[in-house]
C-alpha cells in the first residue's frame, strides 16, 4: 500500500530499521501498524519511492577517558 508520512518517525519492520521524514511517500512495509498509529495516510494514484532502511554504522571509538581521574592516575611529586 502506498502511504505518505504525516510526521517524521523511526520504526522497525521485522529486523529492518526505517527512518521516515514528514511528507515522504513510500510503500508501507508488511507487518507494520503505522497506518493504525496515525503516522502515515494512504495515497492513491501516485508512484512513490520506497522507504530506505537505516544503514548500520560502526560506533566511534572513544579517544579519551571519561569521568573523574582515579587516584592511580594522579601523580604525586
N, C-alpha and C positions, 0 to 999 in steps of 0.2 A: 504494500500500500504506500502510495506517495503522500508524504506529510511535510509540513512546514513547522519549524520550531517557534514556539510562542516566546520563549526566553532561553538564554544560554544555560546549558547544564552539561554535566558529565554523567555517564551511566555505563552499565555493563549489559551485554547480551551474550550469554554463555560465558566463555572465558575471554571475550574480547571487550576492551575498554573503548568507549566512544567519548569524544568531546564535540559538542554541538553548539554553534553560535546562534543567537537570536536571528530569525529570518531565514536561516539555512533550509533549503529544500532537499529532501533525500528520501530513499526507500526505507520504510520502517523495518528494522531487523526483527526477525521472528522471535517470539518469546518475550517481548518487552511489553510493559504496561504504561508506556509513555503517553499514549493517547488517553487512556483512562485517568492518568495522573494529571492531565491538562498541560503537559509540557509541549505537545505538538497538536496540530489540527490537520485534518485530511485535506488533500488537494485533489483537484480534478482537471484533466486536460493539459497538464504540463509535463515536461521531461526533466526532472531534477537530477542532480548529481547524487551519488551515494555518500553517506557519512563515512569519513575516513577513520579507521581505528587509530587509537593513540599508539605511537611507537614508543617502546620502552627504551630508556637511555640509562647508561651506567651512572651510578651516583658519583658526585665529585669527591675526590679524596680530600680529607682534611689535612691542611699543612701545618696547623698549629694546635697545641693542646688547649683545651678549654677548661675553665674553672679556676679555682684557687690553686696556687702552687703548693706542692707538698713540702714538708719540712726537709725532705731529702733533696728537693730541687733548689733550695735556698742555700747559698754559700755563706759560711760564717768565717770571715777572715779578720 
